[in-house]
Amino acid sequence: MVHKERSKRFFENAVINSMELELTPEGTTGTGVTAVSRFPVTRQVDLTFTGVVIPITAALDYGGVAVFTFPLSRDMIVTSTQTILVATEDGVGVTNIAATNVTLGTAVATSTGLNNDEENIINAVTPTAGGDVIATRAIDLFVAAGTNVVYANAAAVITVDGSITLDGTVRISYVDLGA
């Protein structure tokens, strides 16, 4: 019963909708001004990669594959990422993993440069000789509703079609701004 009473007192001046908690602000407003304090929903998603294959064609030297879709019809701000992946070459087309670049972005790769939206979540990382792709990034990336697919992209200069495989975890932190 004590917990119920505390909760009742805490939420007396609060409105909870599906996206955020609204509280009556502690500040004062001028004539004709109202204020609402909002606490947007901060979320984290852990993407576990298990044998995710990124095909790379020799004619293009790049490739990409969709790995996650954020909630539809939502604007959001991606605030940080933590990446611990191991990239493995296929040994046929891609024979030197340390000569590739791996990114995560809101666009699938369209060139070997892997720039702009092709790497706006995780900048291009060249795996170590052992295939480690480790990166931490603090960002302030606005993602508009409808552009919410995350792609794993890779580029490598190759002469025969090949692929790289990703295993590990990527943590993406973001603020859901609602519709």
N, C-alpha and C positions, 0 to 999 in steps of 0.2 A: 504494500500500500504506500510506503514511503517513496519508492521509486516512481509510482504512478503520480504522486503529488509533485515530485520534483520535475517530472516530465511535463506535467500540466503547467507549472510555473514557467518553465523554460520556453514552452511553445505558445504562451499566451499572446505574445506580440509577434509571432512568426507565422508565415504561410509557407507551406512546402508544396511545390509543384514537382513535376517529373524531372526537372533539370536543376533546380537550385533551392536554397533556403533563403527566404526573404525575412529580414528583421527590421523593426523600427530602428532607425539610426539613432546614435547617441548625440549627434550634433544638432544644432538648431538651424532652421531655415528662415529665409527672409519672406516678406509678404508675397504671396502668390507662388511660392515654391514648395514643392513636396520632395521628400527624399526617401529612398528605399535602399537599404544595404543588401547586397546580394553576395552570396557565396556560390560561385559557379562550381559545377561538379568537375573535380580534377580526377582524371582516370589514368590508369596504367594498363597497358596490355602487353603481356609477354608472349611473343611469337616463338614457338619452338620449331626449329627447322630440322626435319628428319629426312635426309635423302632428297632435298629439293634440288631438282635438276634445272639448270639454265642452259638451254641449247644455244650454241653459237655457230652461225653459219660462216663458212670460209669466205663466201662472197661479200659478207658485210663486216665480219670481225666483231660483232656484238650481238647480244640477245637479252631478253628479259622475260620475266614471268610474274603474273599477279600472285601475291602472297597474303594479302589481307584487304578487307574492305571495312572502313570505318562505318559507324551507323549512318544510314542514308538520311538525307534531308537535314543534315546538321552542319553548322559552321563550327570550326574548332581551331584551336591554336596548339600546335605541337610544341612542347617546351623543352624536351630533352630525349636523347636516346642513349642506350647502352648496348653495345654489340659485342658478343663473344661467339664467333663462328669459326668453323674450320672449313676451308674450301679445298676440294679435291679435284684434280684434273682427271679427265677420262683416259689419258694416256694414248689417245688416238689423234684427235685434232688438237686438243690442249695438252701439251706435254711439259710445260713449265708454269706451274701455278704462280710463281713469283713474278711472272711477266704479264699477269692479268690485273684488271681493276674490277672491284666489286662495289656496288652502291645500292642504296634504297632511295626511292623517290616516288613522287605522285604521277610520274609518266614513265611509260616503257621506253627502253633505249631506242634511239633513232640515229645514233652515230657512235663512233669509237671515242668521241670526246667525253661522253657521259657527263653532261653539264646541265645547268638550270634545273628543271623539274625532274630530271633523271637522277639527280643526286641531292635533292633538297631535304631529305630526311637523314641520310648518312652520306657524307662526302665520299668520293672515290678513295678506296683503300686498296693498296697493293698488298696481297697476302705475303706473309713471310715464306721462306723456303719450305717450312713445315705446314704451310696452308693457313696459319692463324690470321684471322681478320678481327682485330680488337679495336674498338673505337668508342669514345664517349663524346657526346656533342650536346652542348646547351644551345638551343635555337629558339627562335620566336617566329614560327612559320604559321601563317594563316592558311587554313585549308577550307575553301568554300564548299558548301553543300554541293554534291554532284561531282566533285573532283576528289573523291575520297578513297580511291584504290591505291594501295601501296604495291610497288613493283620491286623485285630484286633484279638488278641489272648487272651485266658483266661485259667486259671487252677484252679481247686478246687477239693479237695478230697470229692468224693460223692459215694453213694451206689446205686443210681437210676439215670438213664439218666436225665439230666436237661439242663438248659440254663441260661445265663444272658442276659439282655437287656441293651443296651447303648443308652443314649440320651445326646445331648450336642454338643460341637464344638471342633474340633482340627484344629489348624492353623499350616501348614507346610511351612516353608520358604526354598527356594532352588535356586541355581544358575544353569541355564540351560547352559550346555557347548556345546550343539549342537551335531551333529553326530560324 
